[in-house]
Amino acid sequence: MATKTKRSQFRTFMDVSSDDTPVYELMGDGITTGTINYNPEVETVTYIHEDSATSSVDRYAPTMPIEAQYKKGDAVLDYLEAKRKARVVGTAAETTIVNVWMYEDAIDGEYPAEQQRVSISFDTFGGDGGTPNALNCTLNYIGDAVLGTFDPVTKTFTAAEESE
């Protein structure tokens, strides 16, 4: 029998460290939306002997727009707020996230996951009177993901061994 999965079973952790040793924190508190947009780039061609087109996926340009209510004291939101205030660009706007598929079976406490380098672009901040400040940004995926596993207790990512 098929089982529905909930958004809470797909978790994203962000590296909020300022050095080369990752410190992954759960993206959650204050964040109301985080959906991966795969943005496929599709080539469509109609050959001269056919009436219908042929389409193929050439590549993806994934992004994850984040909508959040800024909550001071949350490690991820404070990290993003500091980056927003500094209006970071280039490599200063980059970090790593790990998407964890917690609806899959864990092996020794580790779940299937993908580690992804991202650049953060800030979209909006503020909002209407009487409402919490909105902190909205987009995580722009850089290159290919690294497949592996993630332990949500120790917050460590282990890359899968490459098959030959």
TAGI-V741988 format. One line per field, one symbol per residue. phi: phi as a letter, one per 40 degrees, with the letter a starting at -180 (. if undefined). burial: I if it has 9 or more other C-alpha atoms within 8 Angstrom, else O. Layout:
phi=???
burial=???
This chain:
phi=.cbcbbdccbbbbbcbcbbcccbcbccadgcbaabcccfcbbcbbbcccbcbcbbaccabbcbbcbbaccbchcdcccccccccccfcbfcccbabbbcbccccccbfgbbdabcbcbbbbccaahicdgbcccbbabcccbgccbcibbbcccfbbbcccccc
burial=OOOOOOOOIIIIIIIIIOOOOOIIIIIOOIIIOIOOOOOIIIOOOIOOOOOOIOOOIOOIIIIIIIIIIIIOOOOIIIIOIOIIOOOOOOOOIIIIIIIIIIOOOIOOOIIIIIIIIIIIIOOOOOOOOOOOIIIIIIIIIOOOOIIIIIIOOOIOIOOOOOOO
